[in-house]
Amino acid sequence: MEKVKLGIVGLGRLGRNHAENIHYKITNAELTAVCSAVQDEVDSVMAEMRPKYGTTDYMDLFKDKELDGIVIASNSAFHCQMVCDAAEAGVKNIYCEKPLGMTLEEIDLMKKAVETNDINIFQIGYNRRFDKSLQVMKKKIDEGFIGKPVLIKLMNRDPSWEADHIIKFSPTSGGLVFDMLTHDYDCARWLIGSDAETVYGMGDVFAYDGLAAVNDIDNCTISLGFENGVMGFMETTRNSAYGYHVEVEVFGTEGSVRMGTTPNRDRVVSMDKNGVNTECVQWFFEFWEPTFKAELQHFADCIQNNTKPVVGFIDGYKAVKWAFAAKEAVDKRKVVKIK
């Protein structure tokens, strides 16, 4: 069977990682074309991985009928335009990083473009669905191990950032709720099999004073009420002094499933006169690394087998809809009913 020919748009932090995974680790796929607005990024990948061609114009990839699929890993602010352009150019198989869009108008525009142009496979980059521990949790919940789900709790803590970096990054990322908490929301609705009905939040600037000027925050908590009656709670931060920490627990009438209680880097425990020490994971790449390969492997498999992805356009669409309600809830400190 021929390899799936993939082109990738965006070769920054995550895009470069995706390119490496396609080239080195996904045996049924081929990194055929690469694109970045930064010529040095294109040159670097061309020299190392030697795809068929590289360009700074993403339309070159979208018009290339030899490509079986496109991976969009550009800055979030360009997702809408690129997805719409890809759909209208005839691309049938699209993988897009989250968030799907930055405004409600954008995601509605993308929805129309995807439906009108009859996209075959559309996968959104919620990589946590490909984490083996979370998949085990999902299986146990579905099999009734915890009885009736009562409460889901999610913790999402980024290590401390350089102040200048986070302030510069914030406006193009969509802010704390869009950049981090849509991951948690997608994970929560997947695990318990329900959309949220209400959301209430609190948040503020505690660590990076400059964030207030760009209408963002660095810490928040969110309470959720799901349509199936499950209660939810999220907490997130941009300034975890000890490292990167993600924790998920689903509590039910007959038990509980939990992952990530301690953010161990490995299984080594060091002991000396200062006490017991366990090193923590320091960055999200390190914690989620296997899932980035797994999600693109899934995309290639879906194209090759003509099957639908486990996380598709509507999941990305619902996550953005929820994010706007959550941001309103945090900004106004009120309960928002999700329409």
C-alpha positions in Angstrom: 0.0 0.0 0.0 1.3 3.4 -0.9 2.3 5.9 1.7 0.0 8.8 2.5 1.5 11.9 1.1 1.2 14.8 3.7 1.9 18.5 3.5 2.3 20.6 6.5 1.7 24.4 7.0 3.4 25.9 9.9 6.9 24.9 11.1 7.0 26.6 14.5 7.2 25.0 17.9 4.5 22.3 17.4 4.6 22.2 13.6 8.3 21.2 13.5 7.5 18.4 15.9 4.7 17.3 13.6 7.0 17.3 10.7 9.6 15.2 12.5 6.9 12.7 13.6 5.6 12.3 10.0 9.1 11.9 8.6 10.7 9.7 11.2 8.0 7.8 13.0 4.9 7.3 10.9 5.7 4.5 8.6 2.7 4.7 6.3 3.1 8.5 5.7 5.5 10.6 3.8 6.4 14.2 4.5 6.0 15.5 0.9 5.7 19.3 1.2 6.3 21.9 3.9 5.3 25.5 4.2 6.2 28.4 6.6 6.1 32.1 6.4 9.6 32.0 7.8 12.1 31.0 5.1 14.7 29.8 7.6 12.2 27.3 9.0 11.5 25.9 5.5 15.2 25.7 4.7 15.9 23.9 8.0 13.3 21.2 7.4 14.3 20.9 3.7 17.9 20.3 4.6 17.2 17.7 7.3 14.1 15.8 6.1 14.3 16.5 2.4 10.6 16.6 1.5 9.7 17.0 -2.2 9.5 20.7 -1.9 9.2 23.7 0.5 7.4 27.0 0.1 6.4 30.2 1.9 3.0 30.2 0.1 0.5 27.8 1.6 -1.7 27.8 -1.5 1.1 25.8 -3.3 0.2 22.9 -1.0 -3.5 23.4 -1.2 -3.5 23.3 -5.0 -1.2 20.2 -5.1 -3.4 17.3 -6.1 -0.7 14.8 -5.4 -1.0 15.4 -1.6 -3.4 13.1 0.3 -3.8 15.4 3.3 -2.8 18.7 4.8 -1.7 19.4 8.4 -2.4 23.0 9.5 -0.1 23.8 12.4 0.1 27.6 11.9 -0.5 30.3 14.4 -4.1 30.1 15.7 -5.0 33.4 14.2 -4.7 32.0 10.7 -6.6 28.7 11.2 -9.9 30.1 9.8 -8.4 31.5 6.6 -6.3 28.5 5.9 -9.1 26.0 6.5 -11.5 27.9 4.3 -8.8 28.3 1.6 -8.0 24.6 1.8 -11.6 23.5 1.5 -12.3 25.9 -1.4 -9.1 24.7 -3.2 -10.4 21.1 -3.1 -8.4 19.6 -0.2 -10.5 16.7 1.1 -8.4 15.6 4.2 -7.4 18.2 6.8 -5.8 18.1 10.2 -5.9 21.4 12.1 -4.4 22.3 15.4 -6.6 23.7 18.1 -8.3 26.1 18.7 -10.4 25.8 15.5 -11.0 29.5 15.3 -10.7 32.7 17.4 -14.3 34.1 17.1 -17.8 32.7 16.8 -18.0 34.2 13.3 -14.8 32.3 12.3 -16.0 28.9 13.4 -19.4 29.4 11.7 -17.5 30.4 8.5 -15.3 27.3 8.7 -18.3 25.1 9.4 -20.0 26.4 6.2 -16.7 25.9 4.2 -16.2 22.3 5.4 -19.8 21.3 4.8 -20.2 23.1 1.4 -17.0 21.6 0.0 -17.7 18.1 1.2 -14.5 17.6 3.3 -13.9 13.8 3.8 -11.7 13.7 6.9 -11.3 16.7 9.3 -9.3 16.0 12.4 -8.8 18.6 15.2 -5.6 18.6 17.3 -7.0 17.5 20.7 -4.1 15.2 21.4 -5.2 14.1 24.9 -7.7 11.7 23.4 -4.7 9.7 22.2 -3.1 9.4 25.7 -3.0 5.8 26.8 -3.8 6.6 30.4 -6.8 8.7 29.5 -8.0 6.0 27.1 -7.9 3.4 30.0 -9.9 5.8 32.1 -12.4 6.3 29.3 -12.8 2.5 28.9 -13.3 2.0 32.7 -15.9 4.7 32.8 -17.8 3.3 29.8 -17.7 -0.2 31.3 -19.3 1.0 34.6 -16.2 0.6 36.8 -17.0 3.8 38.7 -20.8 3.4 38.6 -22.6 6.6 37.7 -20.2 9.5 37.1 -20.8 12.3 39.6 -17.8 14.7 39.3 -15.0 15.3 36.9 -12.0 17.4 38.0 -9.2 18.6 35.8 -6.0 20.4 36.7 -3.8 22.1 34.0 -0.7 23.8 35.2 1.9 25.4 32.9 5.4 26.0 34.3 6.4 29.6 34.8 7.0 31.6 31.7 9.3 34.5 30.9 7.0 37.6 31.4 7.9 39.1 28.0 7.2 35.8 26.2 3.8 35.2 27.7 2.6 38.8 27.1 3.7 38.6 23.5 2.2 35.1 23.0 -1.2 35.8 24.6 -3.0 37.9 21.9 -2.3 35.4 19.1 -3.1 32.3 21.3 -6.6 33.4 22.2 -5.6 33.8 25.9 -5.7 31.4 28.8 -9.2 29.9 28.3 -8.7 29.3 24.5 -5.1 28.1 24.6 -5.3 25.8 27.6 -8.8 25.1 28.8 -10.3 24.0 25.5 -8.1 20.9 25.9 -9.6 20.3 29.3 -13.2 20.8 28.0 -12.7 18.5 25.1 -11.2 15.9 27.4 -14.1 16.2 29.9 -16.9 16.0 27.4 -15.2 12.9 25.8 -14.7 11.1 29.1 -18.2 11.6 30.5 -20.0 11.6 27.2 -21.9 14.9 27.6 -21.7 18.6 26.7 -21.7 21.3 29.3 -25.0 23.1 30.1 -23.7 25.9 32.4 -20.4 27.4 33.3 -19.1 29.7 36.0 -15.6 31.0 36.4 -13.2 33.2 38.3 -9.8 34.4 37.2 -7.3 37.1 37.5 -3.7 38.2 36.9 -1.5 37.0 39.7 2.0 36.6 38.2 2.4 38.6 35.0 1.2 42.2 35.3 1.4 42.9 31.6 -1.4 40.4 30.8 -4.1 42.7 32.0 -3.2 45.2 29.2 -3.9 42.5 26.6 -7.1 41.4 28.3 -5.8 38.1 29.6 -5.3 36.3 32.9 -2.8 33.8 34.3 -4.9 31.8 36.8 -8.5 30.7 36.8 -11.0 28.2 38.1 -14.2 27.1 36.3 -17.2 25.2 37.6 -19.4 23.2 35.1 -22.8 21.6 35.0 -23.1 19.0 32.3 -26.3 18.0 30.4 -26.2 14.5 31.9 -26.0 15.9 35.5 -22.3 15.4 36.1 -20.6 18.3 38.0 -17.2 19.6 36.8 -14.3 21.6 38.1 -11.2 23.0 36.3 -8.3 24.9 37.5 -5.5 26.2 35.4 -2.4 28.4 35.8 0.5 29.8 33.8 2.9 29.9 36.7 3.5 26.5 38.3 6.9 27.0 40.0 7.6 23.2 40.1 6.9 22.3 36.5 4.2 21.1 34.2 1.3 19.3 35.9 -1.9 17.8 34.4 -4.3 15.8 36.6 -7.7 14.3 35.8 -10.1 12.5 38.1 -13.6 11.2 37.4 -15.5 10.2 40.6 -18.6 8.0 40.6 -21.1 6.3 42.8 -18.9 3.1 42.9 -15.4 4.4 42.6 -12.9 6.7 41.0 -10.4 6.8 38.2 -7.5 9.3 38.3 -4.3 10.0 36.3 -1.4 12.4 36.8 -1.6 12.8 40.6 2.2 13.5 40.8 3.9 14.9 37.7 6.9 12.5 37.8 9.6 12.9 35.2 10.5 9.3 35.7 10.4 6.6 38.4 13.5 7.7 40.2 13.2 8.8 43.8 16.3 10.5 45.3 16.9 10.5 49.0 19.6 12.4 51.0 20.0 14.6 54.1 17.6 17.1 52.6 14.8 14.5 52.3 13.0 12.7 49.5 12.9 14.2 46.1 11.1 13.4 42.8 11.8 15.4 39.7 8.8 16.9 37.9 8.1 17.1 34.2 9.0 20.6 33.0 7.1 21.1 29.7 4.0 19.9 27.9 6.1 18.3 25.0 7.7 16.1 27.5 4.4 15.0 29.1 2.4 14.5 26.0 5.1 13.5 23.5 3.6 10.1 22.6 0.2 11.6 21.8 1.6 14.0 19.1 2.8 11.0 17.1 -0.3 9.0 17.8 -2.7 11.7 16.6 -0.9 12.1 13.3 -0.7 8.3 12.9 -4.4 8.3 13.3 -4.8 11.0 10.6 -2.7 9.0 8.2 -4.6 5.8 9.0 -8.0 7.5 8.5 -6.9 8.7 5.1 -5.5 5.3 4.1 -8.6 3.4 5.3 -11.2 6.1 4.6 -12.4 6.1 8.2 -13.6 9.0 10.3 -11.3 10.4 13.1 -12.2 10.0 16.7 -12.0 13.7 17.2 -13.4 15.8 14.3 -14.6 19.2 13.2 -17.7 19.3 15.5 -15.5 18.6 18.5 -13.4 21.6 17.7 -16.5 23.7 16.9 -18.1 22.8 20.3 -14.9 23.6 22.2 -14.7 27.1 20.8 -18.4 27.7 21.5 -17.8 26.6 25.1 -14.7 28.7 25.3 -16.6 31.9 24.6 -19.2 31.0 27.3 -16.3 30.2 29.7 -14.5 33.5 29.0 -17.7 35.4 29.6 -18.2 33.5 32.8 -14.7 34.3 34.0 -14.7 37.9 32.9 -18.1 38.7 34.5 -18.0 36.2 37.3 -21.4 34.9 36.5 -23.1 31.7 35.5 -23.5 31.4 31.8 -25.9 29.0 30.2 -24.4 27.4 27.1 -26.8 27.6 24.1 
